[in-house]
Amino acid sequence: MTALVTLQSRPATLADVDLLAELNQQLRRDEGQSTSQTAARLRERMHAWLAEEGYSAVLFEYDDQVVAYALYLEQTGSIYLRQFFVAGDRRRLGLGRRALALLFEQYWPADKRLSVDVLNTNERALAFWRSVGFLDYSTTLIMAPKQRPNRISP
């Protein structure tokens, strides 16, 4: 039997925007997303989510270091988890599971449906979310401009 991971959590504030943007940049890199967004743009976007769009963020600390964060939007009947990230050098230690448990215990009402988007190519993330009880719900298909055909045959 493994010992429960001691993880501390706290709500993020606007004073944490720089840190959240830095963590978001690491998340984007890990997901293979374009890193063309500047640090300044990521800060602006994070600030807007927290200050104007109603999102909340939680920071998770282990050994006195921030090792994870969650960014979510609580609505009337649901919670949309927009971003969830555990630092690469702190993965496989149970921190993601413990962070999620803290979100359930301290931040998220039990009567709301939860949703999270995961890139199809992120097999480790898909395995994690499925292992904690999330179910596949839908698939979003995209087509980049350079992939558009000149003509679609009838």
GUGUPA-525431 format. One record per atom (N, C-alpha, C, CB): x, y, z; atom name. Coordinates in steps of 0.05 Angstrom, whole numbers. Last residue first. Glycine has a CB too. Layout:
N
c1,c2,c3,at
X,Y,Z,CA .
...
This chain:
154
c1,c2,c3,at
-377,318,-1107,N .
-404,312,-1098,CA .
-409,282,-1095,C .
-425,324,-1117,CB .
-312,333,-1082,N .
-329,320,-1103,CA .
-356,314,-1091,C .
-316,294,-1113,CB .
-288,394,-1065,N .
-298,369,-1054,CA .
-317,358,-1075,C .
-313,374,-1027,CB .
-227,428,-1078,N .
-254,421,-1086,CA .
-262,395,-1073,C .
-257,419,-1118,CB .
-181,436,-1053,N .
-190,457,-1071,CA .
-220,453,-1078,C .
-174,458,-1096,CB .
-183,418,-983,N .
-181,411,-1012,CA .
-191,434,-1028,C .
-198,385,-1018,CB .
-143,439,-930,N .
-168,441,-944,CA .
-165,434,-973,C .
-180,469,-941,CB .
-96,440,-904,N .
-107,413,-909,CA .
-132,415,-926,C .
-112,399,-883,CB .
-85,492,-891,N .
-68,479,-912,CA .
-78,451,-919,C .
-39,478,-902,CB .
-123,502,-850,N .
-125,514,-876,CA .
-109,500,-898,C .
-117,543,-875,CB .
-140,440,-817,N .
-124,464,-819,CA .
-126,475,-847,C .
-94,458,-812,CB .
-194,413,-789,N .
-181,414,-815,CA .
-166,441,-816,C .
-201,411,-839,CB .
-217,367,-738,N .
-208,393,-747,CA .
-196,391,-775,C .
-189,406,-728,CB .
-266,337,-696,N .
-248,335,-720,CA .
-242,363,-729,C .
-262,319,-742,CB .
-276,312,-633,N .
-276,337,-649,CA .
-256,333,-672,C .
-269,362,-632,CB .
-315,264,-605,N .
-291,269,-619,CA .
-294,294,-635,C .
-283,245,-638,CB .
-340,249,-539,N .
-343,258,-566,CA .
-315,260,-579,C .
-358,285,-568,CB .
-330,215,-493,N .
-357,227,-498,CA .
-360,235,-527,C .
-361,250,-480,CB .
-300,168,-451,N .
-300,181,-477,CA .
-328,191,-483,C .
-289,161,-500,CB .
-300,183,-381,N .
-308,166,-404,CA .
-306,182,-430,C .
-337,155,-400,CB .
-262,181,-321,N .
-274,196,-343,CA .
-279,177,-366,C .
-255,220,-352,CB .
-235,152,-281,N .
-264,150,-284,CA .
-277,166,-306,C .
-276,157,-259,CB .
-181,150,-278,N .
-194,162,-256,CA .
-224,165,-260,C .
-182,190,-251,CB .
-167,127,-327,N .
-161,112,-302,CA .
-174,124,-277,C .
-131,110,-298,CB .
-179,167,-364,N .
-196,142,-363,CA .
-191,127,-337,C .
-189,124,-387,CB .
-137,202,-352,N .
-165,210,-348,CA .
-184,186,-347,C .
-174,230,-370,CB .
-91,169,-365,N .
-96,180,-338,CA .
-125,187,-334,C .
-79,206,-335,CB .
-99,159,-420,N .
-98,137,-401,CA .
-103,146,-372,C .
-71,122,-403,CB .
-96,212,-440,N .
-120,196,-443,CA .
-121,173,-423,C .
-122,185,-472,CB .
-42,222,-426,N .
-64,238,-414,CA .
-90,223,-416,C .
-66,266,-426,CB .
-16,185,-459,N .
-13,184,-430,CA .
-35,199,-415,C .
15,196,-422,CB .
-32,202,-511,N .
-40,176,-501,CA .
-37,174,-470,C .
-25,154,-514,CB .
-46,250,-545,N .
-35,249,-519,CA .
-44,224,-504,C .
-43,275,-503,CB .
-75,251,-592,N .
-47,242,-594,CA .
-33,240,-566,C .
-31,261,-611,CB .
-123,274,-579,N .
-122,245,-586,CA .
-94,234,-586,C .
-135,241,-613,CB .
-123,317,-523,N .
-115,312,-551,CA .
-113,282,-556,C .
-88,326,-557,CB .
-180,326,-484,N .
-153,314,-486,CA .
-147,310,-515,C .
-152,287,-469,CB .
-221,365,-443,N .
-213,359,-470,CA .
-185,348,-469,C .
-215,384,-489,CB .
-268,348,-393,N .
-240,356,-399,CA .
-235,348,-428,C .
-220,343,-379,CB .
-321,358,-347,N .
-311,352,-374,CA .
-283,363,-377,C .
-330,363,-396,CB .
-370,338,-299,N .
-343,347,-305,CA .
-336,340,-334,C .
-322,334,-286,CB .
-430,359,-269,N .
-417,342,-289,CA .
-390,355,-296,C .
-434,340,-315,CB .
-441,368,-199,N .
-437,379,-226,CA .
-422,359,-244,C .
-420,405,-224,CB .
-446,354,-146,N .
-469,351,-163,CA .
-466,362,-191,C .
-493,365,-150,CB .
-402,366,-115,N .
-406,338,-123,CA .
-428,334,-143,C .
-410,321,-99,CB .
-363,424,-130,N .
-387,412,-119,CA .
-392,384,-131,C .
-412,430,-124,CB .
-293,430,-122,N .
-315,424,-141,CA .
-339,412,-127,C .
-305,406,-162,CB .
-256,439,-79,N .
-263,460,-98,CA .
-288,455,-115,C .
-240,464,-117,CB .
-244,396,-45,N .
-243,423,-35,CA .
-255,445,-54,C .
-216,430,-28,CB .
-249,344,-69,N .
-254,348,-40,CA .
-259,377,-32,C .
-232,337,-24,CB .
-235,351,-123,N .
-261,339,-116,CA .
-268,346,-87,C .
-260,308,-120,CB .
-184,373,-116,N .
-204,388,-131,CA .
-232,377,-124,C .
-200,386,-162,CB .
-159,330,-90,N .
-163,356,-76,CA .
-184,373,-90,C .
-136,371,-74,CB .
-159,293,-132,N .
-174,287,-107,CA .
-179,313,-92,C .
-159,266,-90,CB .
-124,318,-167,N .
-152,315,-175,CA .
-169,309,-151,C .
-154,291,-196,CB .
-78,314,-136,N .
-88,340,-143,CA .
-118,338,-151,C .
-72,353,-167,CB .
-72,258,-135,N .
-77,273,-110,CA .
-88,301,-116,C .
-51,274,-94,CB .
-63,248,-190,N .
-86,236,-176,CA .
-93,251,-150,C .
-81,206,-170,CB .
-15,277,-196,N .
-39,284,-212,CA .
-64,273,-199,C .
-36,273,-240,CB .
20,251,-160,N .
12,279,-155,CA .
-13,287,-171,C .
35,297,-163,CB .
41,201,-167,N .
15,203,-155,CA .
5,231,-151,C .
15,189,-129,CB .
86,201,-196,N .
90,201,-167,CA .
63,201,-152,C .
107,224,-158,CB .
85,212,-250,N .
87,184,-242,CA .
93,181,-212,C .
110,170,-258,CB .
120,275,-252,N .
99,256,-260,CA .
106,228,-250,C .
96,256,-290,CB .
158,313,-245,N .
143,305,-221,CA .
120,285,-228,C .
131,329,-207,CB .
179,331,-291,N .
197,317,-273,CA .
183,308,-247,C .
221,335,-265,CB .
134,358,-314,N .
145,333,-325,CA .
163,318,-306,C .
160,340,-350,CB .
82,381,-272,N .
108,385,-283,CA .
121,358,-291,C .
127,400,-263,CB .
16,373,-293,N .
35,365,-272,CA .
63,368,-286,C .
30,336,-261,CB .
-44,406,-309,N .
-16,401,-315,CA .
0,394,-290,C .
-3,426,-328,CB .
-100,423,-343,N .
-91,408,-319,CA .
-62,399,-326,C .
-109,384,-312,CB .
-150,466,-367,N .
-122,458,-367,CA .
-116,444,-340,C .
-103,483,-370,CB .
-206,464,-364,N .
-193,473,-389,CA .
-164,464,-390,C .
-195,503,-391,CB .
-258,432,-343,N .
-230,433,-336,CA .
-214,439,-362,C .
-220,406,-323,CB .
-319,455,-330,N .
-302,449,-353,CA .
-273,453,-344,C .
-309,467,-378,CB .
-374,433,-295,N .
-347,444,-292,CA .
-331,435,-316,C .
-333,436,-265,CB .
-445,446,-292,N .
-421,432,-300,CA .
-396,447,-293,C .
-422,426,-330,CB .
-490,476,-285,N .
-492,447,-280,CA .
-467,432,-286,C .
-514,435,-296,CB .
-469,530,-287,N .
-492,523,-271,CA .
-493,493,-265,C .
-517,530,-286,CB .
-396,525,-284,N .
-421,536,-295,CA .
-445,525,-279,C .
-424,529,-326,CB .
-329,539,-276,N .
-353,528,-264,CA .
-378,542,-275,C .
-352,531,-233,CB .
-272,525,-309,N .
-295,543,-310,CA .
-319,528,-298,C .
-301,552,-340,CB .
-203,519,-290,N .
-229,509,-296,CA .
-250,531,-296,C .
-237,487,-276,CB .
-139,495,-286,N .
-154,519,-294,CA .
-181,509,-303,C .
-140,535,-317,CB .
-90,472,-242,N .
-114,466,-256,CA .
-128,493,-262,C .
-133,448,-240,CB .
-21,451,-235,N .
-43,471,-234,CA .
-67,461,-249,C .
-34,498,-245,CB .
40,433,-201,N .
17,427,-218,CA .
-3,451,-216,C .
3,401,-210,CB .
81,447,-168,N .
86,424,-186,CA .
63,419,-205,C .
91,399,-170,CB .
115,493,-132,N .
91,489,-148,CA .
97,468,-169,C .
82,516,-162,CB .
147,469,-73,N .
149,479,-101,CA .
122,474,-115,C .
172,464,-116,CB .
148,445,-23,N .
150,474,-25,CA .
154,485,-53,C .
172,484,-7,CB .
134,392,-34,N .
162,399,-26,CA .
167,429,-30,C .
182,382,-41,CB .
85,415,-76,N .
97,391,-64,CA .
126,398,-58,C .
94,366,-84,CB .
25,449,-92,N .
52,450,-83,CA .
61,424,-70,C .
57,474,-64,CB .
-18,473,-141,N .
-12,451,-124,CA .
18,451,-118,C .
-20,424,-136,CB .
-67,522,-154,N .
-39,514,-155,CA .
-35,493,-134,C .
-20,539,-149,CB .
-124,533,-192,N .
-114,523,-167,CA .
-85,515,-172,C .
-131,499,-157,CB .
-168,582,-220,N .
-144,565,-222,CA .
-136,557,-194,C .
-121,581,-236,CB .
-228,597,-256,N .
-214,595,-231,CA .
-189,577,-235,C .
-232,583,-208,CB .
-261,642,-301,N .
-246,618,-295,CA .
-233,620,-267,C .
-224,614,-316,CB .
-287,689,-318,N .
-299,672,-297,CA .
-284,646,-290,C .
-326,666,-304,CB .
-267,725,-353,N .
-283,704,-364,CA .
-293,684,-343,C .
-268,690,-385,CB .
-235,764,-327,N .
-258,772,-343,CA .
-277,749,-350,C .
-249,785,-367,CB .
-193,743,-297,N .
-204,769,-289,CA .
-231,774,-303,C .
-185,790,-296,CB .
-179,692,-319,N .
-184,695,-290,CA .
-199,721,-283,C .
-157,695,-275,CB .
-175,702,-374,N .
-191,679,-364,CA .
-199,684,-335,C .
-176,653,-367,CB .
-140,745,-375,N .
-167,749,-384,CA .
-185,726,-374,C .
-168,749,-415,CB .
-93,721,-356,N .
-105,743,-341,CA .
-134,747,-349,C .
-89,769,-347,CB .
-83,685,-398,N .
-89,675,-371,CA .
-102,696,-354,C .
-63,665,-358,CB .
-74,722,-440,N .
-96,703,-442,CA .
-103,692,-414,C .
-88,679,-460,CB .
-28,748,-421,N .
-52,763,-427,CA .
-77,745,-427,C .
-50,777,-454,CB .
8,704,-418,N .
0,719,-394,CA .
-26,734,-398,C .
23,738,-386,CB .
11,691,-472,N .
1,671,-454,CA .
-8,684,-427,C .
21,649,-449,CB .
35,738,-491,N .
8,731,-500,CA .
-5,710,-482,C .
9,720,-529,CB .
85,735,-466,N .
67,758,-460,CA .
38,751,-468,C .
77,783,-476,CB .
107,690,-489,N .
101,690,-460,CA .
81,712,-453,C .
127,692,-444,CB .
75,678,-553,N .
95,690,-535,CA .
87,687,-506,C .
100,719,-543,CB .
62,622,-590,N .
51,642,-573,CA .
72,652,-554,C .
26,631,-557,CB .
89,581,-615,N .
92,608,-626,CA .
80,630,-609,C .
80,608,-654,CB .
88,529,-604,N .
100,546,-583,CA .
103,575,-593,C .
127,535,-573,CB .
35,487,-618,N .
53,508,-628,CA .
63,524,-604,C .
38,526,-648,CB .
37,426,-580,N .
23,449,-592,CA .
44,469,-601,C .
3,462,-573,CB .
54,383,-553,N .
63,385,-581,CA .
49,408,-595,C .
58,360,-596,CB .
45,378,-501,N .
24,369,-518,CA .
31,371,-548,C .
-1,385,-513,CB .
90,403,-480,N .
86,374,-475,CA .
65,363,-494,C .
78,369,-447,CB .
79,457,-495,N .
102,443,-505,CA .
99,412,-503,C .
128,452,-491,CB .
34,466,-463,N .
32,468,-492,CA .
55,453,-505,C .
31,498,-501,CB .
57,461,-412,N .
36,444,-420,CA .
33,443,-450,C .
9,453,-408,CB .
93,504,-413,N .
103,477,-410,CA .
83,457,-419,C .
112,471,-381,CB .
56,546,-415,N .
75,542,-437,CA .
87,514,-437,C .
97,564,-436,CB .
31,539,-366,N .
16,535,-390,CA .
34,531,-414,C .
-3,558,-395,CB .
73,556,-333,N .
64,528,-332,CA .
48,521,-357,C .
47,523,-306,CB .
73,610,-348,N .
97,593,-352,CA .
90,564,-351,C .
118,599,-330,CB .
22,625,-332,N .
29,627,-360,CA .
54,610,-366,C .
35,656,-369,CB .
27,618,-277,N .
8,602,-292,CA .
14,602,-322,C .
-21,613,-287,CB .
66,658,-266,N .
71,630,-260,CA .
52,612,-276,C .
69,624,-230,CB .
37,704,-281,N .
62,698,-293,CA .
69,668,-290,C .
85,715,-282,CB .
-9,702,-246,N .
-12,699,-275,CA .
14,692,-288,C .
-23,726,-286,CB .
-12,709,-192,N .
0,684,-201,CA .
0,681,-232,C .
-13,660,-189,CB .
-42,753,-181,N .
-13,755,-176,CA .
2,731,-186,C .
-8,759,-146,CB .
-93,735,-187,N .
-81,749,-210,CA .
-51,753,-206,C .
-95,776,-213,CB .
-88,670,-155,N .
-98,697,-158,CA .
-85,710,-182,C .
-92,714,-131,CB .
-108,603,-141,N .
-90,622,-154,CA .
-104,649,-155,C .
-82,613,-183,CB .
-120,569,-81,N .
-131,583,-104,CA .
-110,602,-116,C .
-158,598,-97,CB .
-77,514,-65,N .
-87,541,-59,CA .
-99,553,-84,C .
-65,559,-48,CB .
-55,454,-35,N .
-67,469,-56,CA .
-75,496,-46,C .
-92,453,-67,CB .
-4,405,-24,N .
-19,428,-15,CA .
-31,442,-39,C .
0,448,1,CB .
3,337,-13,N .
3,358,-33,CA .
-14,381,-21,C .
-9,348,-61,CB .
29,279,1,N .
22,304,15,CA .
26,326,-5,C .
40,308,40,CB .
3,218,-20,N .
20,240,-27,CA .
11,265,-12,C .
22,244,-57,CB .
-4,163,23,N .
-18,185,9,CA .
2,208,5,C .
-42,195,26,CB .
35,106,9,N .
28,128,26,CA .
14,149,10,C .
52,139,41,CB .
12,43,-18,N .
29,67,-20,CA .
18,89,-1,C .
30,78,-49,CB .
17,-24,0,N .
0,0,0,CA .
18,25,0,C .
-19,0,25,CB .
